[in-house]
Amino acid sequence: MTDTRPETPARDYTALFAQALNENTTQPAPVLRPVPAHVSPALLPESVLRVSDTPAPAALPVGHEVIAELRSQASMKIGEAAGADASMTEQDRRQRGQSIIRQVVSEWATKYAASGTDLTPDQERAVREAVFDELFRAGRLQPLLDDANVENIIIYGDKVRVDYADRPTRSWDPIAKTDRDLINLINHLARMQGQGERALTPATPNLNLRLADGSRLAASAYVTPRPSIVIRRHRTRGQGLDDLARWGTIDPALAHFLRAAVRGRKNVIVVGSQGVGKTSLLRAMAREIPRNERVGTLESEYELHLHEDPEGPEVVAYEGRESNGERGADGKLQGGLTLSDLFPQLLRMSLRRVIVGEVRSKEVVPMLHAMNEGEGGSMATLHARSPQLSIERLATLCLEAGIGMTEALAYRLIAQAVDFVVYVRLVDESELVAPDGKPGRKHRFVSHVMEVTGIGEGGRPSTQMVFAPREQDGRREPRAVPHGNISQTNLEDLVRAGLDRSVLQSQWGSWGAPLETVMPL
């Protein structure tokens, strides 16, 4: 939705955000251990892959038309039970629903066995779970949402594509029988999430919402030939920088540097293309914020989930709200709240830092002011195709904010606000096979850490690479390794925050072996 509300002048952000901040104490230098050669950047530990200890679902012994019939029978009985007990809560309804579903499926299984086919206990359990999913969860989507290796679910009408972390993209059976059933399923999910009045209707043909497991759903209908849905999974939550180092996204040397950058209150922008792991890295960095600090998060849909992290800092979490589809007398959509609308209120919450889940629009201006006006430590993510282009992307968003900002002022604001840009890269080799027959994988890793050092030539921000790829003496390392470049001011601040200077002098970082890829990078 286009936000036409007038911008709050920059000086108001100064009054709201400026505070006296405490100095951080120096931390002891860590022991840096190399990343083992066998670690794959896409490989997750078993503790992350396993969502629960429940057995894997058995294949359905019958078609979805049978599940639909059983769903209808169970729904009618659940409705009767709810009507007879006005005090029934949603939790009571689910528990009563489980009992009714067990009874309905048991009666059906008895009749089914009379036809000459007995169901195994696992098959009967699979039928019960499918009926429960249809009534209380995500229907045919649920097995995909329960699969920890699923990264993206892309639906266009009856065509379904699933992107996996550990194998190539696969096609999937249709999620719904008709386009109308698919729209009903999406609206059923929206109602279950309890996120205001979000729904996919002719009045509101675009829908964005957060699912219960933290996945982000974007859907369009009525303005596309067929309903189009994308569900992006967040497979990791509660992981820190050490976990990312163990998986190969960063090495211990870079983890140490980023930890010092957070504790040294440096303003950091995490950039990259879609689905590379920006949010996961930002979340891991945010967990390094001292627990006694009060932090504000601003997101279109909650993805960081820092407010649910018992080991994280004190968090005030704000989430945008979509319009309800109604228009006021001025013709503008009513009920929506953009990140730009929420920013002024967020800054009144007595915060030490601000974290913006993703900068997409005019919220870039108050974010940069917030970075400028406190003692630092704010963070955000941004879509950009390279670390250098992130500066141009920020400037473009400033100019598009509609407050009359000039290019020179935008560049000056960026140069004063941003300390470091961290670029995350994705190399997808899941469709490739190595000469020895070993299948390729997806590799996610930080390739650059760029420092913004002030105003440079032509009034643009000047930059230098602190970490970047290196090619020397026949070795090529595409992942971020130290290049020894950093301003004296930032270096002194990071050392006070616990940085060991020797980390920046290691030519190949602490990678134990070259990155194993099918094709050279």
N, C-alpha and C positions, 0 to 999 in steps of 0.2 A: 504494500500500500504506500502510495506517495504521501509523505508527510508535508503538509503545507503550513504547519504552525510556525510562528516566528521563532527564530533562534534567540536564546538567552545571550546577551553580550558576554564577551570573554571575561570582562572584569568581574562578573558575578561568580564565575568558576573559581577565580582566585580567592574571593572571600569565603567561598564554601569549602575549598579543599586545603588551603594553607594551614599547617599545624606544626607544632614543635614535635620533632621526632627524636627518639632516643638513639644513641650511638650503639652499634653492635660491637660486641667484644671479639677479639681475635680468636680464631679456632685453631687447634693444632693441625699440622699438616698430616694428611692421610697417607696410608701405605697404598700405592697404586699397583695393582696386579694386572698383568696382561689378560685380555680376553682370550680364552682358549680357542685353538684353531677349529675345533669341531662345532663351535656355537654358530648357529645360523640366525641371521637377523630376523627371519620370519618364524623361527621356532619358539613356541611358547611352552613354559613348563606345564607338567601335568596338572598342577594345582590350579592353573588358570584355565586349562582346557576343560576340566571337569566342572560343570555348573553344579551338579549335585551327585549324590551317590545312588540315585534312582536308576533302575535298570533301563537299558536302551529300549525304545518303543518297538513293539513287534509290528510287522507289516499288517495292514488291514486285510482281513479275509474276505471283505465284501466291498462293493462299490459305495461311492459317496451318496448315492440316492438312498441307500439303506440308512446311512448315518443321518441323512436329512429327515427321514421318516421317524427314526428313534428320537431325534432332537425335537420334532413336533410333538410327539407323545409326552416326552419328559417336560417340555415347556408348558404344556397345558396343565399337567399335574402340579408343577411348581407354582404356576399362577394361581391355581385353586388353593394351594397351601398358604401362599402369601395373602390371598384375599381373606382367608379364614383367621389370619393372625396379623392384625394391623401393626403390632409392635415388632414385627420381624425386621431385623437389620439386614444389611447387605451380606454381612458375614454369616448370619443365620440362614439367609437365603441360599448361600453357596453350600453350606453344610447340609441343609435340607435337600438341595439339588443333588448333591453327591449320593445321598441315600435313595432318592427317587430314580436317578440314573442307573444305579446298581440294580434296583428292582426291575426297571423297564428292560434293561439289557439282559438280565437273567431270564426273564420271561421270554424274550425274543430268542435267546440262545437255546432254550429248551425246544421251542418250535423249530428252530433252524436245525437242531440235531435230529429231529424227527424226520427231516427230509433226507437223512442219510449221511450228513456231514457233521461230525463232532468238532467243536472248537477246543483248542488247547487253552489252558489258563492264560497264557500270554496273549493269545489272540482275543480272548474275551476282555482282557484288561485293555488291549489296544482299542477295542470298540468303545468301551466305557470312557477312555480318555478322549477319544475323538468326539464323542457326544458332549462331554464336559467342555472341551475346547470350543465347540460350536456355540455353546450357551454362555460360557463365562470367560473365555479367553479369545484367542485370535483365529479360531477355526482352523482351516487348512494351512494357515501361515504358521501356526504354533510350532510344528516340528522344525521349521527353519529357524524360528526365533530361539528354540531350545538348543540348536546346534552351535556350539561355541566357535566352530571354524568358519561359520558363515560371516562374510564381511558386508556384502550388499545384496539386497533382494530387489530386482528390477522387474516391474510388472507393466505390461501394456495389453489391456484386455485379457485374452486367454493365453498370451505369451508370457512366460515367466523365465527369467534368467537369474542364476545364483552365482555370485562371486565368492570363492573360498580363499582362505589364507594359505591352505596347504595343498591345493590341487587346482587344475584349470577350471574355468567357468563352465557351468553345466546348465542345461535346460531343465525345467521342472514342470510337473503337471499343473494344469490350470488351478488357480486358487478359488475360483467361483464358477458356477455354471453359466451365468450370463453377466453382462456388464452391469446390469441393475443390481444383481446379487453382490458384485464386487464393490459397488458404491455403498450398498447397505453394510457390508462387512467393515469398510473403512469408517463409516459413521458409527457403527457399533464400537469400534476401537476408540473413537473420539469420546463417546459417552462414557466408556469405562475409565478413561484416563482422568475424567473430571476437570478438563482444562477449559473452563468457561463454556462459551456457546459455539465452539468450533465445530463445523460440519461442512460436508461437501454437498453443496446445493447449487441450483442455477444462479442464486443471488451471490453465493460465495464459491466460485468454481475452483479456487485454489485453497488447499488446506495444508498446514504444517503443524505437527504436534510431536510430542515426546511420548514414547511408549513406556510401559512400566519397567522394562529392563534397561532403560536408558537409550534405546535406539531412537533415531530421528526419522520420522516419516514425512515425506512430501508427496502430495497427491494433487492431480488436476483432472477435471472432468467438465463436460459441457462446452469447454473451449478447445478440446482436443477430439479427434475422431473417435477415440476410445479412452476409457479411464487409464491414466498413466500414474504409476506409483513407484517411488523409490524409498527403500528403507535402508538406512545406513546404520550398521551395528557398531557399538562401542564394546569391543570384546575384553578390554582391560580396564579395570577400575581399582583404585587402591594401590597402584604400583608406583614406586618412586624411581629416582634416577639410577639407583643401584640395579633395579630390575631391568631398566632399559639397557644398562651396560651389559648385564648378563645375557640379554637377548641379542645384542649386537647393534642396537640403534645408535648408541654412542659407546665410546670406550671409557674406562675409569678416569683417564686424564680429563676428558671433556666433561664427564659427570662432576668431577671436582671443580672445574672452572665454572660450570653453570650453577653449582651450589653456592660458590662464592659470589657470583653475580646476583643471585637472589638475596643472599644475606647482606651483600654490600649495597642493596637497594638500587640496583641498576634497572633502568627501564628497558624491557626486552620485547621485541616483536618476533613471534614464531611464524614463519612463512613457508609456503609450499603450495602445490596443487591440491586438488580435492582428493581426500581419502589417503593421504600419505602418513598421517599420524600426528598432525599438528596439535590436536586437542589432547592426545595422550601425553605428548611431551610437555605441553603447558600445564596439565594437571600434575605431572610428576614434579615439575619445577615449583609449582605452587605449594606442594606439600613440604617444601623446604622453608616456607615462611614460618617464623617463630609462632608458637601456639598462642602466645599472649597478644598477638596483633589482631586488630579488627580490620577485616578485608571485605570489600564489596565486589560482587560479581554481577555482570550484566550479560544476559544471553537471550537470544530469540526463543530457544527451547533449552532447558537445562541439559547440558552435556558434561560439564565439568564435575558436577555433583560434589563440589567441595563442601557445601553446607551439610552433607550427609557423612562426611569423613570425620570419625572421632579422633583421628590423629592429626588433623589439620588445624589451621588457625580458626579464630572466631569469624564466621562468615555471615554477611548480610546478602542474600541472593535475590536478585530481581530477574523476572522473566517477562518478555514482551507478550502482548496480547493481540490477537487478530481481531479484525472487525467482525461484528455480528451480521454484516450484510445489509443493514438498514442505512438509509441516507437521511441526513438532516435537511433543514430548509435550504441550506446553502449547497446542497447536492453532494456533500462530502460524506464518505463512509463514517459511520459512528461506532464507537466502542473499542476501537483499536488503540493500542499503545506501542509506539516504536521505541527502540533503544534510546533514540534522541529525546523522546518525551520523558523517559524514565531517568535519564542521567542527572538532571538537576536535583531530583529527590534523593537519588543515591548518594550524591555528594553531601547531603545534609546529615548523613548517618554517622558522623564522627569516625571517619575511616582513616586507616594508615596507608592503604594501597587500594587501587582499583584494577580489576581484571575483566577485560571484555572478551567474551568467548570467541567472537568473530566480528571483525570490523568490515561492514559492507556498505555503509551509507554515511549520512551526515553526522552520525555519532563519532566519527573520526575527529571532529574539531574539539568537542569537550574532552575526548580521551587524551588528545595531545596536550590540551591545557592542563588536565589533571596530572599528566606526566611531568609537565613543566613546573607546576606550582607547589608541589610538595617537596619532600626530600627524596623522592624517587621510589622505585620498587614496583611500579605498575607494569602490567603485562597484557598482551593481546595476541590473537592470531589474525592472519591476513592471507588471502589468496594472491599469490604472485608466482611467476614462472622462473624467477631467479632472485638472488638476494639483492642485486643491483636494481632490478625492476620493482622491488618492493617500495623503494623511495618514490618512484614515479607513480606507483599505484596510490600511495598515501596522498601525494600531491593532487592527483586527479580527483580523489574523493573529497579533498578539501575544496577544490574549485567547484565541484558539483553540489556542495552543501547549500548553495544559494544564499550566502550571506555577504556576497561581494568581495570575497577574499581574492587577492592577486596571487599570481604564481610565485613572485618573490617572497611574499609573506608566508605562503604555504611552505616553501622550502626552508625559510628561516624557522618557522614553528617546528618542523620536523627535525632540523639540525639541533635545535635546543632541547627537544623532548626525548628523542630516542638515543639510547646508548649502544645497544647491540641488536642485530638482526640475526636470527638463527634459522637457517634454511634446511628443511627436511626434504629428502629425495626418495622417490619410490622407483625401483627397477623391477618390473614384472616379467619374470622368466618362467611363469607357470605353464606356458604353452610350449616351452622348449625342452629338449632332451640332450644331455651331454653325450659326447662320443662314447663314454663308458656305459651309457644307458641310464645314468642317474637323472631323474626328472629335475627340471629347474624349479625355483621357488620365487616368491616375492621377497625382495630385499628393501627394507626401510631403514634409512640411516641419515644422520645429520651430515651434510657435506660441507657446509660453510658456517662460520660465525663471523659476521662482519661488524666492525666497530664504526659508528658514526662519530667523526672527530670534530665536527663544526662546519662552518660555511667555507666552501671551497671556490673553485674557479666558476665564473658565471653565476655566482650566487646560489649554486646548488650545494647540497650537503657533501662534504668530503668524507671518504670512507677508506678503510683498509681492512684486509683479511687477517683476523687473529687465528682462525682455524680454516683450513681449506684442503682440497686434494693436493697430492704431491706426486711428481714423477721424476725420479732421479736414479742414476746408476742401474738402469734396467728394471727398476721396480715402479709400479704404478699403484697408488693408493687412492681410490675414489672417495673414501670416507674422510671426514674432517680430521686433520692432524695439525699440530701447532706450526705456525709460520713465524713466530717471534715478534709479530707486530702488535703493539698496543700502546696507547698514549700513557704518559707518565701519570697523569691524574687518575685515570681509571685503574691503572696498575696499583697505585698506592691504596686506592679505596678497596680493591679486591684483596690485597695482602692483609689489610686491617680486618677484612671479613674472613680470613683464614686461608687465602690462596697460597700455595707453595709455588714460588717463582720457577722452580726447576721444571714444573709441568709444561711451561711454555717453551722450554729449551729442548724437549724430546722430539727428534726429527720425525719419527713415525708414531708419536703418541704412545699408547700402551696396547696397540693391537698386537696380538700374538702371532698372527699370520695374515697373508693377503686375503681379501674377500673372495670366496669361492663362487664364481659365476659361470654360466654356460658360455656366454659371450664376453670378451674383454670389455671393460668399461673405460 
